[in-house]
Amino acid sequence: MKGAFGWISLGTGAGVLWTFSPGTGFLLLLVLGFSLLFERILGPRDLRFVRVLFLAGFFFRAALSLGLDGLSCLTEKEFPERRGPPDENVLNVTDHTRRFMQLGDSDYYSMRAYALAQRGLGNLPVVPHYYHGQYGRSGHVHLMAAFYALFGFSPVAVKLINCLLGALLGPVLFLLFREIFNGTIARWASGLCAFFPSLVLWSVTNLKEPLLILLTALLLLLFTRARKADRWKVKLSHGVGFALLLNPHASVRSEVYTAVLVLSLGAAAFWTSRIRLRWKGLLLLALFIAGLQARSAFRPFLAQALTRHVGYVNTSRGVYKYLPDGFYSEEALRRWAQTGEAPAGRGLLLGVAKAVGHYWVEPLPGPQDSPRMRLTLPQMVLWYLLLPPALVGMGAALGRAAWGGLALFLMLSGWGTLGALTAGNAWAVFRFRDMVTPYVLLFSCAGIWILLKGPDEILPSDVDS
């Protein structure tokens, strides 16, 4: 009787929830589905850890998201709502649930997704600039648009998509990290990533970072599994999955980042293969010569990156410069626009090195000009403490976990340089750097293991597999 009463109560609660928020009910079903899926892909040794990591990560994020929505209502003195059908002038919806945190992008993405959903449903015209403008164009907004098309305007429930994506990051990273280092290091690193403050923050908003970080981890895991598989059917299935995820990954931020990721994986696989060293050396020489020949093709890209950096410096608060002052003049900008080429010289080379340095340490300690920047300081103290052991772990990975270490090193180097050249705003760097934060945390945990126990036994063992 007691069991029957429990099932009846659960069914009644589910029915009430589905009536008032079908989107929330749908996402909770996905949470249940993923929790059951872990039984199929994990052994008993890891199942409990991964399941607790996932469920704790989701419900912590969901509770925090709901709390922030409530705090927004108190701060903004308004509720997110739909007032009527949209037209060509107004969407007739309100969503300012993250404006009080100075995360206006989150609210804009919500309304852009609603506009895309209405257009997909044939409700035209509907405020054209929401789906024609370049700002906010990403695959993540289309995912939110599909949610709104299915369940209507539900700005509180839609954030649970990112809560789910953020919660999945822990299990996926554990599976990936276990392929590179031992199970203990994988647990430390995946647990740290699951509850790292900024990674949690993005996953209680409508920002695209959780999807991008999760897709990156999935691509790395699929490529690693395909490379290590013995049976061709397993290699093929993982390879197909890898290929299918490339386009969604490229749609979230930029095709350039996806290309660098693929090149990093390919280069690491080639260099750690059984091909003779002489052939590897010849290929490197050929690539170096090709790079010298392609310098003219690279200069327009560099000019575009530097122009974006200068735009940050000239229009934003909390900015920093890494180029000589002459690079920020109107004349320099006009010359870049006309020729499509960035000026070369010693000043530019030193500036690029300085930019990379800024990328890894911003925002620097000191007086901050906004509440959100002041909130970054505790995490930055932790970040500075984790960087030295990360260098130790990276060195060990390059020497012992050659394939995984080299692949992650190349990806971090490429993505870090891209982000460094285009950045110039401390808050933007703090946010965009989280594309690589999980792998820095992995190397940090490996470095801490080495400092505590020595470099032995850092690789996966048969027990971990």
N, C-alpha and C positions, 0 to 999 in steps of 0.2 A: 504493500500500500504506500509505504514511504517512497519507494522508487517511482511508482506511478505518479504520485503527487509531484515529485521533482521534475519528471518529464513533462507533465501538464503545465507546471509553472514555467519551465523553459520554453515550451511551445507558445504559451500565452505571451511571454515577454518578447519572444522573437516576432510574433505577429504584430504586437503593438509597435515595436521598433520598425518593422517593415512598412507599417501603415504611415508612420510619421516621417521616416527617413529611409526610403528603400535603398538609397545609395550607401548609407552606413551599413544596413543589413547585408548588402552585396559584398562590401569590403570585409566584413566580419566573416562571411562564408569563405572568402579567399584566404583569410588568416587561418581558418580551420583547415582548409585544403592544403596549404603549405605545411602546416604543422603535421598533418598526416603523411604528406609526401616525404618528409625527412626520414620516416621509417623505412622507405623503399631504397634510399640512397646512402644511409648511414648505418654503421654497425652499432651494437649496444654500447660500446665504449664511448662513442662520441654523441650518441643520440640525445642523451639527457642534457649535455652541455649546450648543444646547438638549439634544441627546442626551448630551453630556458632563455638563452640569449635572444632568440627570435621573439618569443612571446613577451618577455620583459621589455625588449626594445620597442615593440609595437605599442603595448598598453601604456608605457611611460610616455611615448611620443603623443599618443592619442589624448591622454590626460592633460599633457602640457599644452597641446593645441587647443583643446576645449577651454582650458584656463585662460589662454591668451585671447581667445575669442570673447570670453566673458569680460576680461580686463579691457578689451577694446571697446566694448559696449559702454562700460563705465567712463572710459576716457573720451571717446568720440561723441557720446550722448546720442548714438544712433545704432540701429540694428541692421545687419545685412538683410536685404529684402528685394523682392521683385514687385514692382508697383503696377505693371501692366505690360502689354505687348510692345516690342521695340519698333522704331521707325527709322527714317534716314537721319534724324537729328539726335535722338537719345535712345539708349538701351533700356531705360526704365528699370534699371537695377542699381543697387547700392552694395558695394563691398569695399569697405575701408578697414578691414579687420587687422591689417598689419601696418597701417599708416602710422600709428602711434609709436611703432618701433623703428620708424624711418626705413621701412622696407616696402616702399611704394610699388616696386616692381611686382611684388607678390599680388597686390590688388589689381594692378593693370593686367597681368596675365590671366587672372580670373575673369575679368570683363571681356578681354579679347577672346578667351575660350568660349564664353557665352555667345559672343557675336558670331564666331565660327560655327557654333552649334546651331544657332538660329538660321544662318545661311545654308547650312547643310540640310536643315529640315524644310527649306524652301520658303522661310518667312522673310521675304525681301520686300522693300529694301531695308537694310539694317546698318547703320553708321559705318560707311565704307572704310574710314581710316583704320578701323580696328582689324580689318583683314587685308588691307592693301599695304600698310606701312611695314617697313623693314624691322623696326624696333619690336622685339618680342616674338619674332618669327622663329619657332623651334618646334621640334617634334613633341616636346613635353606639353606645349599648349594644345596641340591636336589631341593628345591623350586626355587632357581635361575637357576639351570640347566634346569628345565621345562620351565622357561621363555625364556632361550636362545634357547632351542629346538623349541619353537613355533615362536619366533620372530627374531632369529639370534643374532649374537654378538652385543649387544647394551648396553655398559657399563655405559652410562649416564642414559638411561631409567631404567635400572635394579635397580638403587638406589631408584627409586620411589616406589618399593615394600616396602622398609623399611619406606619410608615417609608415605605410606598408613597405615602400621602396627602401626607406632608411632602415627598417627592421630587418629586411632581407639582406642588407649589406653585410651584417655580422656573419651569418651562416655562409654566404658565398665567399667572403674573404677568408673564413676559416678553411674552407675546402681548397682555396687557392694557396694560402700560406702554408698549408700542410704539404703541398707539393714541393716547397722550396726549403723549408726548415722543419725541425722536429715538432711533434704535436704540442709540447708545452709552449714553445715560442708562438706557434699558431694560435693557441688559446689566449695567451697574453695579448697578442697583437689584435686579434679579431674582437676580443672583449673591449680593448681600449678604443678601437675604431667605432664599435657599436654605441659607445656613450661619450665619445669625444665631443666637447661642447659645441663647436661650430658645426660639426656634422649633424648633431641633433637639431640645432637651430634651423638649418636649411630644410630639414625634413618635417618641420611644423609650419611651413609656409607653402606657397605655390611656386617657389623658385625651381629652376631646372637642375640644380646641382645633384640632388639625390638620384635622379634617373641617369644622369651622365656618369656619376661615380659607379653606380651599380652595373651599367652596361659595360664600362671599362673593365670591371672585375670579372664579369661574365666572359668577355672576349679573351682576357688573359687565361682564365680557367679552361675554356674550351680549346684554345690553342695548345696549352700545356698538356691537357689530356689527350688531344689528338697526336701530339708529338710522342708521348710516352706509350701509347697503346700498341699492343702487339698484333691484334687482329685488324684486318683492313676494314671490316664493317664498322668497328668502333671508331677507327680513324675517319672513315667517311661520314659517319653520323655527327661526330664532333666538328668536322670540317664544314659540313653543311650548316650546322648551327652557327658556327663562327661567321660564315659568309652572310647568313640571313640577318645577323645583328649589326653588320657593318653600316648599312644604310640608316637604320634608326640611330646608331651612335653618331654618325655624321650629321644627322638632322638636328641634334640637340644643341650643339654649339658651332662647330666648324669642321669642314672636310679636312682641313689641314691637320688638325689634331688626330683625326682618324688615320690619315696617311702616315703620320709620324709613328703612331702606334704600330701599324702594320709593318713599316720598315724596320722598326726596332725589333719586333719579333722575328722577322725574316733574317735580319743581320745576326741576331743572337743564335738562331738555329743554325745558320750557315757556319759561323765561327766556331761553334762547339760541336760541329759534325765531325765525322771521321775523314773528311777530305784532307789531303796532305797540306802541310803548312805552306809549301811553295805556291800552291794554287791559290790559297787564301791570300798570300802576299801579292800575287799578281792581280787578283781581283781588287784588292785595296788600292793598288797603284792605278789601275784602270779607273776606279771610282774617283780617285784624287784628280787625275787628269781631266776626267769628265766634269768634275766640279769646277776646275779652273776655266774650262771652256764655257761653263754655264753661268759664270759670274754676272754677265749682262742680264740674264733672265732673272737672277735673284735680286738685283738692285731695285726694280719696281716694287717687289714685295717688301723690301727693307724700307723703302720710302713710305709705303702705306703704313707699316708698323710704326715708324717714327712719327708720321703725321697724326696717328691715333694717340700716341704718347703726348705730343704737343697739345692736342685737343684737350686731354685730361688736365694738363698743367694750366692751360689758359681759361678753363671753364669751371673747374671744380675746386672744392675746399679739401684740405688734408692731402695736398699733392707734394710730390718731390720731383726733382730734376736729376737726370743722369747725363745730360749732354752739355757741352759748352754753351754759354749764353747766346752766342750767335745763331745757334740752331733754332731758337725760339722766336726769331724775328719774323715779321710779316713777309719780308723779302725772301727768306729761306722757304717758307711755306709756299709762296707763289711759285718759286723756282721748281720745287718738288712737284707741284701740280702741273706745271707746264712740261717738264721733262720726264716725269715719272721715275726719276732716279734720285737716290739719296746721295749727298756728298760723302766722299771717302776721306780718309786721313787718320792721323794718329788720335785726334780728338774723338772720332767716332769709335775707334777700337777701344779706347779707354772707357768711353761712355757705355758701350755694350757690356764690358766687364762690370762696371758700376751698377748697371741695370740688373744684372744677374744677382749681384750682392743684395740689392734692395728687395728683389723678389723673395729671397729666403728669410729676410729678417723684418720686413715691414708687418704691422706698424711698430715703429721704434718706441721705446719707453719715453715718457715725457708728457707734458700737458696736452690734452686732447680737446678738440673743439666741439664734440657732440657726445651725448650719452652713449650711443652705440659704440663709438670708438673707445670710450672709457671701459666698456664691458669687455673689450678684447684683451685688456692688459693681463688679467690672471692667466688666460690661455697662453698669451705670448711668453710669460715667465716659464710656464710648463714647456712650451715649444723650444725655448733657448736651452732648457735642461736636457731635452731629448735629442737635439741636433748632434752634440759630440758623440754619444753612443751610436747614433745613426751612421756616422762615418765609420765607426769601428765595424758595425754590422754589415755595411756595404762592402768594406774591404774584404771581410770574411766571405761574403756571398760571391764576390768576383773570383775569389781564390778557390772556394770549396763547392758552392752551389753554382757552378759556372753558368749553366743555361739560364736559370731563373734570375740570378744576380745580374748577369749581363743584360738580359732583356729589360729588367726594371731600371737598371742604371741608364741605359740608352733612352728609355721612355721618359724618365725623370729629367734627363739632360735636355732632350728635345722639347718637351712640354714646358720645362722651366725657362728655356731660352725664348720660346715663343711668347709666353706670358710676360716675361721680363721686358721684352722689347716694346710690347703694346701697352704696358701699364704705366701709370704715373699717379695713381690715386691709392692711398694706403688702404682704404676700406675695400676697394676693388681687388687689390692684391690679396688681402686677407680672405676674401671670398673665393676668388678664382684658384688660389693655391690649393684649396681643398681637393682639386682634381688629383693631386699627387700625395696629399696628406696620408692616406692609408698606407702607402708604401714606405714613406719616411718613418711612420710608426712601426712598421714591420722591421725595418732595419734597426730602429732604436731598441726594440725588444730583443733582437738578435744580439746587438751590441751589449745590452745589459746582461744577457745570458753569458756572453764571453767574458765580461768583466767579473762576473760572479763565479763561474764554473770553468772557464777556459774555453778554448776553441773546439774541443773535442765534442762529438755527439750533437752538433748543431743540425746535421742533415736528417731527413726523414728516415725512420727505421721501419722494419717489417711490421712492428706493432702499430706504428702510425698509419700504415697504408690501409 
